[in-house]
Amino acid sequence: MEENKGLLLKSAMTYGLAMGIFWVIKYLFFIFSNTVPALNIIYIVLTLTVPFIAYYLTKRYKQDIGGKISFFHAWRFGTMLYFFAALIVALEHFVFFQFIAPADFLSNSVNQMIDVLKDSQVSTEVMEAIGKTNFTPIHMAIQGIFNNIFYGIILSIPVAAILCRNNETGAIRQEQ
C-alpha cells in the first residue's frame, strides 16, 4: 500500500475546494445573521456538519486510492483538506472585514471582548494586551486560516482512526 503523494495533494486540493465552497456558503449565514438572527441557527448547524463532511470526503479519498488507508495517511489528508478549505474561506473573511463590515466593527468587537473579560475578572495585563493588538482584515483572515488548520489537525484524528479501522485487516498501521 504505497502512498502517491501527487494524488494526495491533488485530491486534498480538489476536495478542499469543495469544502471551502461549503464554508463560504456557511459564512454567508453568519454574515447575514446580524440582520436576521434566525440564520445564526443555520450557521451553527452547518458548522456542526463540517466534521461529518470531512469524514465523507476522506472516505471518498480512501476509495479513490483503492480502499485501504493508514492512520497517518488519512490524518494527513484530513489536515490538508482543512488547510485548502481554510485558504478559500480566508478570501471571504478578508473581503468581509475589509469591505462589508462597518469600519468600527473590529474595534467594537475588541471593546466588547474587553468588557466581557472585565466582568470575568481577567487580569488587567491580558486586557491591555488585547487592547493594544491591532486587528486588521488581513490579520483576521490569517488568524482564521490558523484556527481552521488547528481544528483540522484535531478533528482529523478521529476521522483517520475510524477510516483506517475499516481496512480489511482492521489494524491501525502507519506507513513509511
Long-range contacts (C-beta under 8 A, 24 or more apart in sequence): 1-66, 1-68, 1-69, 1-70, 1-175, 2-175, 3-70, 3-73, 3-175, 4-65, 7-64, 7-65, 8-73, 8-76, 8-77, 8-80, 9-80, 11-61, 11-64, 11-77, 12-61, 12-77, 12-80, 12-81, 12-83, 12-84, 13-80, 13-84, 15-57, 15-60, 15-61, 15-81, 15-84, 16-80, 16-81, 16-82, 16-83, 16-84, 16-85, 16-87, 16-88, 17-84, 17-85, 17-88, 18-57, 19-50, 19-53, 19-54, 19-57, 19-81, 19-82, 19-84, 19-85, 19-88, 20-84, 20-85, 20-86, 20-87, 20-88, 20-89, 21-88, 22-46, 22-50, 22-53, 22-85, 23-50, 23-85, 23-86, 23-88, 23-89, 23-92, 24-88, 24-89, 24-92, 26-50, 27-89, 27-92, 27-93, 27-96, 31-96, 31-100, 50-155, 51-155, 51-158, 51-159, 54-78, 54-81, 54-82, 54-152, 54-155, 54-156, 54-159, 55-159, 55-162, 55-163, 57-81, 58-156, 58-159, 58-160, 58-163, 59-163, 62-163, 67-167, 67-168, 68-167, 68-168, 69-163, 69-164, 69-167, 70-164, 70-172, 70-173, 70-174, 70-175, 71-160, 71-161, 71-164, 71-172, 71-173, 71-174, 72-160, 72-174, 72-175, 73-160, 73-164, 73-175, 74-156, 74-159, 74-160, 74-163, 74-164, 75-156, 75-157, 75-159, 75-160, 77-156, 78-152, 78-155, 78-156, 78-159, 78-160, 79-149, 79-152, 79-153, 79-156, 81-152, 81-156, 82-148, 82-149, 82-151, 82-152, 82-153, 82-155, 82-156, 83-145, 83-148, 83-149, 83-152, 85-148, 86-144, 86-145, 86-147, 86-148, 86-149, 86-152, 87-145, 89-144, 89-148, 90-141, 90-142, 90-144, 90-145, 91-141, 93-137, 93-140, 93-141, 93-144, 94-137, 94-138, 94-140, 94-141, 96-137, 97-136, 97-137, 97-140, 97-141, 98-137, 106-135, 106-136, 106-137, 106-140, 107-135, 109-135, 110-135
